[in-house]
Amino acid sequence: MNAPTTNPHTDQETGPIVKITINSKPKEIHRGRNTVAEIKKLGDVPAADELEQVIGGKLPPLPDDGAVTLKGGEVFISHPRDS
């Protein structure tokens, strides 16, 4: 069974690998809580860009210092910030 474990370096729970989509590209990441910075890094999204999660057809922006609990199937889109 794939029971969640704790990452000793971050004290964050990590679970089985799930698939998410970042800018139309499938990616694999541990299920559970992941920071926006980790998701950006995985998707090769520049730190200065804004990351948004597609939720019910809407694109709420994610705070750079925030986190998302991933269950699998989430879709993210990035773009340069408005000036």
Buried (B, 14 or more C-beta within 10 A) or exposed (E): EEEEEEEEEEEBBBBEEBEBBBBEEEBEBBBBBBBBBBBBEBBEBEEEBBBBBEEEEEBEEBEBEEBBEBEEEBBBBBEEEEE
